[in-house]
């Protein structure tokens, strides 16, 4: 999970959506779904896909760029 601010002063949380079947033991390859949340109460979320491991090494500029590319999530899935 990563927390960052954008130029307008809003804070965002970026985290992996690992799904309900994820295991800590499974090797990570391919693509990962990354969910950006601004406010859990209002449900403002965006979704992007990035190569496995991208989130850990992403700079703030990378996070902002991904956020701008993100697709707004209009539905809520189970947590």
Secondary structure as UniProt FT lines:
FT   STRAND          2..5
FT   TURN            7..8
FT   STRAND          11..16
FT   TURN            20..21
FT   TURN            24..25
FT   STRAND          31..39
FT   TURN            40..43
FT   STRAND          44..51
FT   TURN            52..53
FT   HELIX           54..57
FT   HELIX           60..69
FT   STRAND          71..72
//
